[in-house]
């Protein structure tokens, strides 16, 4: 890549780093206002269904959890037609049962989104067994109150019976499989949880870890509620729930032990973790390799009150060495060493409507121990944040409304680096203000920021300045009726970014490139859902204007439209098309791409014979030498045994694919190729409990 290309990529990455947290913040803010509805006994042995909004995003969906009578049953839910459905392995006891829908947040807290009560009636003619006395019940619950397990597994054996023009033919016989299992045991004062996923892949080139069968990620945890303190232990992949400058909230494999008072005045945890992301059975506990391990502790204290809004002080410390780059399935040649401490203060007022936070972190870091310099760089980072909801129970035009206003300031030294938060961007002095607005089904977010680099004021370095304005929002309409019934249930979305990167100061005799860039992006989207079909579309207009002499400007236009229809209980159709234009200023080149997908799923014989067909075409035009590609795959499957929660299912299938490249280029031979497989598939979605 040329110097100009590297320079342009650098600044685009800066914009991307700025934009990602804004999108995540907006998604979590929308989730807090999520409206859900419970429908009891919807049929087919289902105890209840939770109806979710049609416009729910995938980030929010992965953070939802459902509890029944205080027990997490999320692993036993099925997700059908955009809603949660619960079919218990056996009918629950007669009487009242509580159902809760909660949103899990990255810091470990949760928000209640729905709370319902359902009644399970007595079955006619059913005689109640003799009930044990209260002393027997108390003794049993003291030891074990409930236990649940869920295991969703699939195993597939495929044999290639026909093929033609395969450039890199895989093994003729292949075994693939995957599974995820969860289990929970609960007593009166304790709880244990376990979860793990695992992979089977005999094709070496496709194996994630290089092993035929291996574990992916796993987590074991236990909690005990004592008379005065509660304790916990976590082993495997988990988060320390420390979202700070020094610590990231992402999950890492390792061990942590927690202890806290029941009044929440004091909480402490000790930990030892891998600094890198790792999967597989190698280094299973995450702490066995001293050359790739960080260890430390954190302590949170509320010195003046146990109230949730009281002043809270969190102290953090870590030390260790290892690599923080890549996926940890191979050895690394570069090993870093570091240590750091941090202090964070949090205080709330007005029943949590005004929140203040301040933080300082100090880091000592050596990026490469192999150079034998043993030079530890000292650096600091600061942050102050405030957000306020000025109104309580605000209603405007018969719709609930809310406004969140906030400000954030961060100063991160030029060479600041933390092994516990490797994704933090250094060399930033940034101030930002933001606001979130909620009104009925309307959400809007606006953020304005001002950032400079060269925080340590190095004489040989220039100081660049980035000023940006970003916004996002959406509105979900009610289901239309009457003369506008043809609109279905529509929704609209809007997001955009304007960023100006220029030079604030330039040192004397500076020989580097000038900085003067303007980035603009606007995305419009919308769609609608109907009783049996839905559609969505979006258009993105993005420009990167390089006003320096590098000529690294780009122009892109991207249009996407998708639609799906449930023709009947036995036939569904789906399609989507994307059209994009990308221009580069320096090379004077234009690329035009069109991608079309069409799919069909048909149930030829209910619970016995199914058929699916998918077609994809990718057409490339313009100045780049990329061939047109047509790809078709189809499968017909015969269900010998239908899978249930108590027995596995068996399917025999015939699957094939065909690929055509219209042109002979450097990337393609221009020949047709196909392959056909005979498939045996076993599905085992097992679940149970007591």
HELIX and SHEET records of a PDB file:
HELIX    1   1 UNK A    3  UNK A   32  1                                  30    
HELIX    2   2 UNK A   58  UNK A   61  1                                   4    
HELIX    3   3 UNK A   74  UNK A   76  5                                   3    
HELIX    4   4 UNK A  134  UNK A  143  1                                  10    
HELIX    5   5 UNK A  204  UNK A  206  5                                   3    
HELIX    6   6 UNK A  369  UNK A  371  5                                   3    
HELIX    7   7 UNK A  482  UNK A  487  5                                   6    
SHEET    1   A 4 UNK A  37  UNK A  43  0                                        
SHEET    2   A 4 UNK A  46  UNK A  51 -1                                        
SHEET    3   A 4 UNK A  83  UNK A  86 -1                                        
SHEET    4   A 4 UNK A  77  UNK A  80 -1                                        
SHEET    1   B 4 UNK A  71  UNK A  72  0                                        
SHEET    2   B 4 UNK A  64  UNK A  68 -1                                        
SHEET    3   B 4 UNK A  95  UNK A 104 -1                                        
SHEET    4   B 4 UNK A 110  UNK A 120 -1                                        
SHEET    1   C27 UNK A 394  UNK A 396  0                                        
SHEET    2   C27 UNK A 399  UNK A 412 -1                                        
SHEET    3   C27 UNK A 377  UNK A 388 -1                                        
SHEET    4   C27 UNK A 354  UNK A 366 -1                                        
SHEET    5   C27 UNK A 336  UNK A 349 -1                                        
SHEET    6   C27 UNK A 312  UNK A 322 -1                                        
SHEET    7   C27 UNK A 293  UNK A 301 -1                                        
SHEET    8   C27 UNK A 266  UNK A 273 -1                                        
SHEET    9   C27 UNK A 252  UNK A 261 -1                                        
SHEET   10   C27 UNK A 229  UNK A 238 -1                                        
SHEET   11   C27 UNK A 213  UNK A 225 -1                                        
SHEET   12   C27 UNK A 190  UNK A 201 -1                                        
SHEET   13   C27 UNK A 173  UNK A 186 -1                                        
SHEET   14   C27 UNK A 146  UNK A 164 -1                                        
SHEET   15   C27 UNK A 673  UNK A 689 -1                                        
SHEET   16   C27 UNK A 649  UNK A 661 -1                                        
SHEET   17   C27 UNK A 629  UNK A 641 -1                                        
SHEET   18   C27 UNK A 609  UNK A 622 -1                                        
SHEET   19   C27 UNK A 589  UNK A 605 -1                                        
SHEET   20   C27 UNK A 571  UNK A 584 -1                                        
SHEET   21   C27 UNK A 554  UNK A 568 -1                                        
SHEET   22   C27 UNK A 533  UNK A 546 -1                                        
SHEET   23   C27 UNK A 516  UNK A 529 -1                                        
SHEET   24   C27 UNK A 489  UNK A 505 -1                                        
SHEET   25   C27 UNK A 463  UNK A 476 -1                                        
SHEET   26   C27 UNK A 442  UNK A 452 -1                                        
SHEET   27   C27 UNK A 428  UNK A 439 -1                                        
END                                                                             
